[in-house]
Amino acid sequence: MHRSNERDQPTPAATIPSGYAEHLAPTDLAQYVACFWTRLAPTVAIADGPAIHRVLPDGCVDIVLGFGRAGEHGAAELTEAIGVGSMTRPLLITRQRPGLYLGVRFRPGYAFAALGIPASELTDERISYSLLARDAAAELDAISALATNETRLEAMVALVRRRLAGACAVPASVRAAVHRISAAQGGLRIAALASSIGITRHQLARLFATHVGVTPKTFARVMRAHAVIARVDAARAAYPRRVDWSAIAYELGYYDQPHFIDDFKALTGTTPGEWTG
């Protein structure tokens, strides 16, 4: 699936390793694309059971293609082709089919340019790719017929390049707001942000509904939760037995402990203690 909390540094799309991996976008797509990603699953399906993968909100939208095992002549059965919207809650994956998942993760703010529909229509939803592309069947059949997973990934890159050709420009106000919220790790007032870029808070909310899929406030909450996780990971690397959650919450501007715990649980699906337990 997509939007993993188990990310490593992206690698070039030359080979596809087992498990989850992220691949750098070509230079001409880097403005729009956070990364391409792959998940190469075992040939034996993992049965239902405890969560094997936790997908966290990150303000992005994805296109995801799923393939079964390659056949005698290299062709692979297409099992899934969807657009995945911005998320406001975590998703737990408890079952994993054999085969390959290919995905592209678009940067926050580029949802409308990538999918061609207002991002708010897809929030917390998945929609068939056939509803997002005029020539979807031919595109997907061509990718399925390729001989290797590496060439399928290359074809996915080409598909995204075609989708973005002539795409609508993302308003400067959206790009500025996404950048400032991300840079501040969610620690800013939305009304002040809107005023500083020359629009009203209501206008900013409408633009985010179209281009991001979540409200500016929700996007700020998501960015702050990711900042918490990054600091927890750093703290555990230095002091594996102790994480000072209260200090981290204070540094990132949560006004009290219950507010922090409620926010963290809503966006990760666990309490702070469960996260590190």
N, C-alpha and C positions, 0 to 999 in steps of 0.2 A: 504494500500500500504506500502511503505517502506521509510526508511531514513527520519524520522520525525524530525521537529524542536520542537516537544512537548514532548521530552523524559523525563522520570523520572528515578530514580534509578532502575536498573533491579531487578526483583524479581524471586525467584525460580519458576519452572514451575509446581507447584502443582495445581494451579487453573488458570482459564482464566477469568479475569474480563471483564466487558463491556468496549467498547472503545479500545484505543491503549495501549498496555503494552509490556514491554521488559522483557525477562527471561534470567537468567544467563545460560551460556553454562556449561556443565559438565567439570570437571577439565581436562579430556583427550582431549577435543576439544577446550579449551580456547585459545590455541596458534593460532588457525585458525579462530575461530568464535568470532565476537564482541558480538553478542547476538542472541538469538531466539526472535521473536516478534509475537504478535498476534493483530488482530483487529477484535473485535466481534461487528458487526454492528446491528442496530435495526432490528426488524422483518418487519418493513415497510421501503421501500426504500426511500432515500432522493432524491427529484427531482432535476433536473438541476437548477443551480442558482449560487450565489457567491461561491467562493472557500471555501471549508470546511476543507481543509487540504493542507498544503504546504510542499512539499518534496524537501529537499535541497541536492545538491551534497555533498558527504563526502568521495569519493575515494574508496567506497566499492562496492561489487557486492552482489546480493541477489538471492535466490531461493524463489519464492512465489507460494503458493497454495491457491486457493479460493474455498470455499464450500458454497452451498446453505443451507437452513434449513434442519435439520435432519428429516428423514422420520419416519414412524411408528415403524420400528425396529432399529432406531438409525443411520442407514446409511445416509450419506449426499451426495448430488449431487456435483460432482467436476465441478466447473465452470471455473477454470483457473489454469494453471500450467506453469510457465514461469521462465526463468532466466533473471535477470535484470542487465544490465551492469553499470559500473561507469558512472557518470553523469557529464556533463559540464554546465548544465543549470537547473533551478528549474522546478519542475513538480507540477501543480496545480490540485488537485482532486476536481471535482465539482459534482460528482455523486457517491453515495455509495450504493452498493447492499446489501441486507440483507444476513446474514450468517457470516461465519468465514473466515478470512485470516490468514494463517500461513506463517511465513517467517523465513529465516535464513540470517543473515548479516555477510558475511565473512570479516575479517580484511583486510585493504589495503595491497596489495601485494600477497594475496592468491587467486586471481581470477582464474589463470590458474590451480592451484592445485584443486580448487573447481569445476570448470566447464569443464576443459579438453580442452578448446580452447583458443587461444590467446585473452587476455582481450580486446585488441583494436578492435576485430571483433564485440564486443558487446557494445561498448561505446555508450551511449544515445539510446540504443536499448533494445527490449525485444524479447526473442526467446523462442519458445515452448520447454518445458522440455523434450518432446519426442525426441528432437534432441540432447539432452545432456546425455541421459541415455539409455543403451541397453534394460533394463527391465522396462522402464518407466510405461507402461500400467499396468503391474502386481503390481508394487509398489504403484501406485496411487489408483488402485482399492482396494487394501488391506487397505490403509489409509481411503478411503471413507467409507468402510464397518464397521469401528469401531463404538462402541456404544456411545462414548462421545468425546467432543472436547479436553478434557484433554488427553485422550489416543491417539488422532490424533497428538497432540503436541509431545507426547512421541515417536510416530512412526516417526515423522519428525526428531527428534534428532537421532534416529536409522538410518534413511535414510542418514543423513549427515555423520554419523560415517562410514557407508559402502562406501560412495563416497570417503572419505579421506583415506581409507585403501589402502596403497600402492601408494598414490599420490606422484607426483614428489616433490622433495625438492625445497623450495624457495631459490634462491641464496642469500648468505650472503650479497652481495652488495645491493640487493633490500631491504632486511630487515633493513640494516644499514641506507640506504637513507630514507626510510619511517619513521624510528624512529627519525632521526635527523631533518627532515622537520617538523614532528609533534611536537617534543620537542621545536623547534625554532618558532612554530606557524607560519610557512611559511616565517619567516624573515631571509632568507639566500640566498646567491648567488649559483645557481645551478652548475656553472663551478667550483667554489671552493669546493663545496660538492663532486662532482665527483672526483676531484683530491685528496681529503682527504681520499677517500675510495679506491684509486688506480686504477680507470678506467677513460676513457675519457667521456666527456659529451655526445658524440654520442652513446657510449656503454650504458650509463645510460638510455638514451632515448629509446633505443631498448629494454632494460630489462623492463622498465616501460610499454612499449606498450604490452609486453607479459604478465606481471604479475599484473599490476595495471589497465591499460586501459586508463589512461590519462598521459600526459607528466609530468615530474617532476615539471616544472613551473606551470602547471595547478593545480597539487596536492598541491603545496605551496600556490597558490591563495585560494584554497578551505580551507586549514588549517587556513589561516589568516582570512578569512571571518568568520569561526566558532569562532576564538578568538575574533573578533569584537563583535559577537552576545553574547558571554559569558560575555564580559565586559559591554555591554549595559544592559544585564539582571541584573548584579550585581549593576550597577549604578541606575537602575530604582528601585531596591529593597531598596536602601539606600535613593535615592532622586527621588521619583516618578515623579516629575514635570519637571525635567531637566536632559538631557543627553548631555554631552559635546562631540559631535561627533568629533570635530576638535582635541581635546586632545587624544581621543582614536586612531584616524587615525595616529597622529604623533607618539604615543607610539609604534604602531605596524609597523612603517616604511614606510607608504605610502608617496611618495615624494611630492604630492600636493593634494588638495581637489578634483579637477576634477578626478584625477586618482582613488582616494578612492571611489568616488560616482559611477563612471563607473564600477569598479570592483564589488562593493557591489550589484549594480542593476543587473549585468550580472549573479551573482551567487544566488541571492535571489529573483529576479523578482520585487523588490521594491526599491525605494530610501530610504536613511536613515530616512528621515522625515516620509515617509509612514509606515516604519517598526514600529516606535514608536507611530504613530498617531492613 
